[in-house]
Every structure is written in structure tokens, then in C-alpha cells.
């Protein structure tokens, strides 16, 4: 599983929606613990934002725009 899929899985598991953002610190340790580097996570977050699947918000928060899995 690549970092984008892992992030989306973490967001779905925590029931993140457009109306219910989550702090990235809630999923970061799990992703690092699964072996993803900080660089991989950041790149995946920016990729997901560019694909309009998530929105990065102030205060290190993220919300899901779509629940579609990555291609």
C-alpha cells in the first residue's frame, strides 16, 4: 500500500468527512509506525490535495472531500 492509500484508509477509519476534519497528529504516528517517512506522507498529502480528495486546513487539520480510493 502506498502512502496515499494509507492516508485515505486512516481518514476513512476515523470517519473524517468534509464536516468533520481531523488533526494530522492523530494519523501521523500510525503512518510513521507503518514505515512511511515524513517526506512520503507530506508528498502524499499534497498529491491528495491536488487531486481534490482532501483539503489541508489551518491548525494541521485535514478533511475529506471525497471517499474515493486512489487509482
C-alpha positions in Angstrom: 0.0 0.0 0.0 1.4 3.4 -0.9 1.3 6.5 1.4 -1.8 8.0 -0.4 -3.8 4.8 0.1 -2.6 4.6 3.7 -3.7 8.2 4.4 -7.1 7.6 2.8 -7.6 4.4 4.9 -6.7 6.3 8.1 -9.2 9.0 7.3 -12.0 6.6 6.5 -11.3 4.6 9.7 -11.7 7.8 11.7 -14.9 8.8 9.9 -13.4 12.0 8.6 -15.7 14.0 6.3 -15.9 17.5 4.9 -17.9 18.5 8.0 -15.6 16.5 10.4 -11.9 17.3 9.9 -9.2 15.6 11.9 -5.8 16.8 13.2 -2.9 15.3 11.3 -1.2 14.4 14.5 -3.9 11.8 15.0 -2.9 9.8 12.0 0.8 10.8 11.6 2.2 8.4 14.3 0.3 5.5 12.8 1.6 6.2 9.3 5.2 6.6 10.6 4.8 3.4 12.6 3.7 1.6 9.4 7.1 2.6 7.9 6.2 5.7 5.9 8.7 8.6 6.0 7.7 12.1 6.8 8.6 13.0 3.2 6.3 10.3 1.8 3.5 11.4 4.0 3.9 15.1 3.1 4.1 14.3 -0.7 1.0 12.1 -0.4 -0.9 14.8 1.4 0.0 17.4 -1.3 -0.9 14.9 -4.0 -4.3 14.1 -2.5 -5.0 17.8 -2.1 -4.1 18.4 -5.8 -6.4 15.7 -6.8 -9.2 17.4 -4.7 -9.6 14.3 -2.5 -8.7 16.1 0.7 -8.3 19.7 1.9 -5.4 20.7 4.1 -6.7 23.3 6.7 -5.2 25.6 9.2 -4.1 24.1 12.5 -2.7 20.9 10.9 -6.2 19.7 10.1 -7.4 17.8 7.1 -10.8 17.0 5.8 -12.0 14.5 3.3 -13.6 15.9 0.1 -14.3 12.5 -1.5 -14.1 9.0 -0.1 -13.0 7.5 -3.5 -9.9 5.3 -3.2 -6.7 6.2 -5.1 -6.2 5.0 -8.6 
